[in-house]
Amino acid sequence: MIFTADPYRVLDHVSLQLTYYTK
């Protein structure tokens, strides 16, 4: 996982991953 200086981008990425895993 690439860590960026933008926390919102990181949160969005995590949210997408969670959505895929919980589908």
For each residue, the residues with C-beta under 8 A, 3 or more apart:
1: 13
2:
3: 10
4: 9 10
5:
6: 9 10
7: 10 11
8: 11 12
9: 4 6 12 13
10: 3 4 6 7 13 14
11: 7 8 14 15
12: 8 9 15 16
13: 1 9 10 16 17
14: 10 11 17 18
15: 11 12 18 19
16: 12 13 19 20
17: 13 14 20 21
18: 14 15 21 22
19: 15 16 22 23
20: 16 17 23
21: 17 18
22: 18 19
23: 19 20
